[in-house]
Amino acid sequence: MTKDLRQEMPLTAAFLDDLRAAFGKEAIDAQIRRGLKGEPTFWARENGHRLGTRCTVHTSAIRYDERGLSCSVTAEWIIEARAFAKKCGADVREADPLMPGDLEREARELRDLIEQAKKKGRG
């Protein structure tokens, strides 16, 4: 990360430094470069800055708070796709997280809706 991004994204910088220490600088930097080139191998968001390419396969993400504690949350792309579906008037039932496979069902429906919108020039 550049010095400016280290200052703008300090939690991300610290996390990447820990990964580099654990797995090697070359391996981690290679994944970051792939993410910067459009592959969904690395994506981070902090303080309004985004870096890399977001993956739309996963239905949840891990977030870290200021204390370094992690929790699983709904992936941002699903939240944005839900808003898009609502705007389009599409009937996509929000997943019940306690129902096995339901989040994957919702993600599949949302991806299908986005693909249809792209074909129609709305996405």
C-alpha positions in Angstrom: 0.0 0.0 0.0 1.2 3.5 -0.7 1.9 5.8 2.3 -1.3 7.8 1.6 -3.5 4.6 1.6 -1.8 3.4 4.7 -2.9 6.6 6.4 -6.4 6.5 4.9 -6.9 2.8 5.5 -5.0 2.0 8.7 -6.9 -1.1 9.7 -6.6 -2.6 6.2 -2.8 -1.8 6.2 -2.4 -3.5 9.6 -4.4 -6.5 8.5 -2.3 -6.8 5.3 0.9 -6.4 7.3 -0.2 -9.3 9.6 -1.0 -11.4 6.5 2.4 -10.6 5.0 4.1 -11.7 8.2 2.2 -14.9 8.3 2.2 -15.9 4.6 5.0 -13.9 3.0 5.0 -10.5 1.3 5.3 -11.9 -2.2 2.2 -14.2 -1.8 0.0 -11.5 -0.3 1.1 -8.8 -2.7 0.4 -11.1 -5.7 -3.2 -11.5 -4.5 -3.6 -7.8 -4.0 -2.2 -7.1 -7.6 -4.7 -9.7 -9.0 -7.5 -7.8 -7.2 -6.4 -4.5 -8.5 -6.4 -6.0 -12.1 -10.1 -7.1 -11.8 -9.9 -10.6 -10.3 -12.0 -11.1 -7.1 -9.0 -12.1 -5.0 -8.7 -9.0 -2.8 -11.1 -6.2 -1.9 -11.1 -3.8 1.1 -13.1 -0.8 2.1 -12.2 1.6 4.9 -12.9 5.3 5.5 -14.7 5.7 2.2 -11.8 4.2 0.2 -12.2 1.0 -1.8 -9.3 -1.1 -3.1 -9.4 -4.2 -5.3 -12.2 -6.2 -6.9 -15.3 -7.3 -4.9 -16.4 -10.9 -5.1 -20.1 -11.5 -5.7 -20.0 -15.2 -5.1 -19.9 -15.1 -1.3 -23.0 -14.2 0.6 -21.3 -13.1 3.8 -18.2 -11.2 4.7 -16.0 -10.8 7.8 -15.7 -7.4 9.3 -13.3 -6.2 12.0 -14.1 -3.5 14.5 -11.7 -1.0 16.0 -10.9 -3.5 18.7 -9.9 -6.1 16.1 -12.9 -8.3 16.8 -14.5 -10.0 13.8 -18.0 -10.9 12.9 -19.8 -12.3 9.9 -22.1 -9.9 8.1 -24.2 -9.9 4.9 -21.9 -9.2 1.9 -22.2 -5.6 0.7 -23.1 -6.7 -2.9 -26.2 -8.5 -1.6 -27.3 -5.3 0.3 -26.9 -3.2 -2.8 -28.6 -5.9 -5.0 -31.6 -5.9 -2.6 -31.9 -2.1 -3.0 -31.7 -2.5 -6.8 -34.3 -5.3 -6.8 -36.7 -3.1 -4.7 -36.1 -0.1 -7.1 -36.9 -2.4 -10.1 -40.1 -3.7 -8.3 -38.7 -7.3 -8.4 -40.1 -9.8 -6.0 -37.0 -11.4 -4.4 -37.7 -12.7 -0.9 -35.0 -11.8 1.6 -33.2 -14.8 2.9 -33.9 -16.3 6.3 -30.4 -16.8 7.8 -31.6 -19.7 9.9 -32.9 -21.7 6.9 -30.2 -23.8 5.3 -29.5 -22.8 1.7 -31.8 -19.8 1.8 -29.1 -17.2 1.5 -27.7 -19.0 -1.5 -31.2 -19.0 -3.0 -31.5 -15.3 -2.5 -28.0 -14.6 -3.9 -28.8 -16.7 -7.0 -32.1 -14.8 -7.6 -30.3 -11.5 -7.1 -27.5 -12.4 -9.5 -30.1 -13.5 -12.1 -32.0 -10.2 -11.7 -28.7 -8.3 -12.2 -27.9 -10.3 -15.3 -31.3 -9.7 -16.8 -31.0 -6.0 -16.1 -27.6 -5.9 -17.8 -29.1 -7.5 -20.9 -31.8 -4.9 -20.9 -29.3 -2.1 -20.4 -30.5 -1.2 -16.9 -27.5 -2.5 -14.9 
